[in-house]
Amino acid sequence: MKPVVITLKEGRPTVNQDISHLNGAALVDSQGVEIPITEEMIQQALKTMDDTWVNFYTQH
């Protein structure tokens, strides 16, 4: 299988192969169970990172 290569063409991403079979992303736990990554999970992670970044610079 060829690796997926994403490039920018005229400011838009283009892909070197069909990736329509990909439906999203998932975490795999220690027992092999896939846990779909949701928009809410991403937003919470970004908020946590943002809060941590602010706290780090206010403390140093």
C-alpha positions in Angstrom: 0.0 0.0 0.0 1.3 3.4 -1.0 1.6 6.0 1.8 -0.9 8.8 1.8 0.7 12.1 0.8 -1.2 15.3 1.3 0.1 18.4 -0.5 -1.1 22.0 -0.9 -2.2 23.0 -4.4 -3.5 26.6 -4.7 -4.1 26.7 -1.0 -6.1 23.5 -0.9 -5.0 20.1 0.3 -4.8 17.4 -2.3 -4.2 13.7 -1.7 -2.3 11.2 -3.9 -4.9 8.4 -3.5 -8.5 7.7 -2.6 -9.1 8.0 1.1 -12.9 7.9 1.1 -12.7 4.7 3.1 -11.4 6.6 6.0 -14.2 7.6 8.4 -12.4 9.4 11.1 -9.9 8.6 13.9 -9.9 6.5 16.9 -7.9 5.7 20.0 -7.1 2.0 20.7 -7.1 1.0 24.4 -4.9 -1.7 25.9 -7.5 -4.4 25.1 -7.7 -3.4 21.4 -11.1 -1.6 21.6 -11.4 1.4 19.3 -12.7 4.5 20.8 -13.8 7.1 18.2 -12.3 10.5 18.6 -15.1 13.1 18.7 -15.3 16.8 18.2 -16.0 17.2 21.9 -12.8 15.3 22.8 -10.7 17.5 20.5 -12.3 20.7 21.9 -11.7 19.6 25.5 -8.0 18.7 24.7 -7.4 22.0 23.1 -9.0 23.9 26.0 -6.8 21.9 28.5 -3.7 22.8 26.5 -4.7 26.4 26.3 -5.4 26.6 30.0 -2.1 24.9 30.7 -0.2 27.3 28.4 -1.7 30.3 30.2 -1.0 28.9 33.7 2.6 28.1 32.7 3.4 31.6 31.6 1.6 33.3 34.5 3.6 31.2 37.0 7.1 31.8 35.4 
